[in-house]
Amino acid sequence: MAKAINGIPRMTDRIDSPRLIAELRSLLSDNAVVSDPSELLVYESDGFTIAKGRPSAVVFPTTTEQVSRIVKLLTRYDVQIVPRGSGTGLAGGCVGFADGVIISTSRMNKILKIDIPNRAAHVQAGVRNTQLSEAVASLPGGADLHFAPDPSSQRASTIGGNAATNAGGIHTLKDFVSSNHIFGLEMVLPNGDILRTGGENGSCERGPFDLPGLICGSEGTLGILTSLWVRLAPKPLSFRTIVGTFASSADASSTVSQILGSGLLPAAMEMLDGRMVRVIEEAFSFGLPQNADALLLTEIDGIDELLDEQAEAIVDIHHHNRAITVESSGDPLRREYLWKVRKNAFGAIGRISQSYCTQDACVPRSKLVEVLQRISEIGREHGLIITNVFHAGDGNVHPIFLFDDRDESQVQNTLRAAEKVLQFCVDVGGTITGEHGVGVEKIHLMPYLFDQATINLFSSIKRAFDPHERINAGKLIPSEKINVRLLKPGRKVPQ
């Protein structure tokens, strides 16, 4: 039977841990197996720190074959197997509950091949986004190429993790999500077999079924990604960055819709609400107007000769929507400075709150104003400060809930408010995640988003890959084997 600790089930009398640890060490080495409780503290959560669960062990293979042997061993012990990259996820997708064993791919960090003529690369799953782009740039003919997906954690996040969550990023509007940049995958299945699917060296051959498309975004529930064949995209060489402030979020949202409606396709469109503008200004003194209720940062890229005309059109749309201030710049140093406003947002929050939780949903752009208003109402209903920094161009909203994680009533209050926000996003035609994934955090909302027939189909696909639910059970797809409920029904919380 399982005992729940902080909402995370833990198994008792399930496995012979010392024997298992000894066998793991025999497969790897002493420094590739972590089992000391104090060292395991680091692996209790990912970036979503509300969900915590200490695993029995963390192992660090360096090859696909080692991962295969580890999985075959763990299946004999019937323990939960949890894939993990750098742990930068924001939905609890790599929490090792039920005394599971985490298989970390962070030491599988070799770039196996870079093929400049075919604009492709073969990398192990633990290679970081920026690591690949920097390696490509150092090669003859590679200066104008890069790996395009750019989640905010791209200096730490791994490409395997990007694929597992189908990560997006600031430039998703134009560059799309990770699955659009992956040709093929190598994955260890739950029985230890090795699957290779998709194309190599720029080939898009997928076979009768698009297995790479299915696996991307499956959040480690179908197997453990060990290597990937990825696309190298041309690197934009010229930019214009436009920053506007507005007296209302409605004016800023209207600007977003009109820019896209004009036929322009910016590389990025980021919006900050008024509270976030003031928090950043108080922390870093950028000179932002204190009466601004929204800030919109738009970037266009492409052929230098065309960008000035496009930037002028975007500036005109800002003025048409009553912008308080608007600035356009093509200077690289000024561009870097303007982007600091957006990139320093979370650092500013850390100055005013003990803890924060960044939510993630995607809504129709036409509903942005309505969604922002409802988020503000829910904050007032629960006595919470909620601020917003988000990808306005594709309707990917990120309300940030400020609370103190040392107070369990505040944690539960935050989770309850977040649930209301996500349900409202679904009600207006959106979905519960735009890029962070479902993980543990939102799994209880899957039946709110999908009907039972669809949930049953998801479960059938999971069983086809993992009939015994040994890999990442209780994440993404509702599970009868492991049921995690972070939000405790009936808990009395401040209103």
Phi, psi and omega in degrees: 000156182258140172254135183270129175238115183054039177082354181256122180291141174233142183268148177237143179054037181265317189226158172271087187302311181302320180294317179298315180299319179298319180292323177296319179295326179291332177281330185242248176200169183301319183279002177253008178227122177251124180222352179293128184307322181291326178284332181287346179305324182297335187255017181287337183208171168255212181291346173266090193281355178292323179270116180230142175198123183276125179284169174287325182197160171235131180242151186233080176289165177237354179223160176299320181297321176296319177301317180300314181294322178297314181299317179298322177294313183294330178293330177294327179272352180055049176253158177293135178251125186237113176286146179210137174261250178268354179077024180270002180299162185233027180222012180073025185287345181240027176285128182267071180276177182059035181055035180288171176248125179274129172257106182268130178263014186294337178267358173270070193241032180265136170273109189281326181197140171238122184246090184299313182303323180264005179052053182217161175212150174244121186227151169289159188295337183271004176290135180277153180308304184290332177301316180293313181299321179292322179293319178297316183296336182278352184264153174301128181083359183259355185299333183261013181240156176200169171269114196287321183306131186223065172302158183302335181265023191299338177287339180246329186291148182262155181291327174298319176294321176304312182293319182299324181258000186051053187298151177250237180145184185298325184261021179300327183307319182255325185267348179069185188267178188302321184299336178284356183238017182238124179273316187208164185222150167242130186216139173270123182282166183299342176265003179097350177293156181253123179255130171238124186217149181095189185261170178230160174053039177092354178285140179255018180299124184244347184082187184294335177234145181276076181294321175301321178295325178289318185287322177298123182093000181278000171057038176072016182269348182252345181165186183246114179291132181240332173206160185216145170258119190238158179275139171256122185258154175301138181272126176300137184253338181233142185222157162225132180245126182241125178239125178232146173245151187222154179280347179213149176293335177296318178295319179294318180294322177296324177297317177302310183297319182289324177297312180291325178292340180282352181100354176281145177236091179297156174288328181206147173218105183249138179237141174238138178278173186300320180298317180294322177302316182290322178298316180293318181296319179294328182278322192234353175053062177278349183088025179283143180294131183290341181269006180286134175262351178199148173235134180240123178248116182241136176233134174242150178221167180144218182279126188305320184295337183263344191288326181298318179295319178294319179297320179298320178296321179292320177298319178299320178295322175302312181297321180299331180259027170062042176298140176289311176223153174209136180225137176236137181212143173249004180282126183302320181291320178292323176300314179299320180295315181296322179290339178298330178303312180288316187286341178268006184301312185286331173296323179293321179298322180299341179278342187241354184219141176298318183216159172210154179234121180267114179274172187206118175214166179230131184226160173301139181302329180293346182256006185301313182297315180299318181293316179298320178296318181291323176300317179297318178298315181296322176301315179294320180300326184255007179064033184247148167271122177235126177240166189227130170225123189203168180271090187294329185299325179247017174070022181270100186268146180228074174294136184248119184263125180262131182199181178243111185287356175280348181249108185299328179294325176291323177300312182293323177298318179295315180297321180293318178294318179298321178299318178297319179298312182295320178297320179295320178299320176295318183299331181266011176102013181259200181219168190275356175205140175255329182203341184281333184097180183262310178053223174274324190305316190244009187299328180290347179265357178302318177292340176285328182272322186242148176284170187295324180298321179290317177302318180298322178294317176303315181296324178295320178295317177302314181294328179298323178273322192221072187298335182261007180051055182264338184251115174053040175296148181082011175239141175066303184252126179308138186231140173277339183284317180227120181241114180250127178230099181288323177275115186274115181301139175083356180293132178285121180229156177300141179244000000 
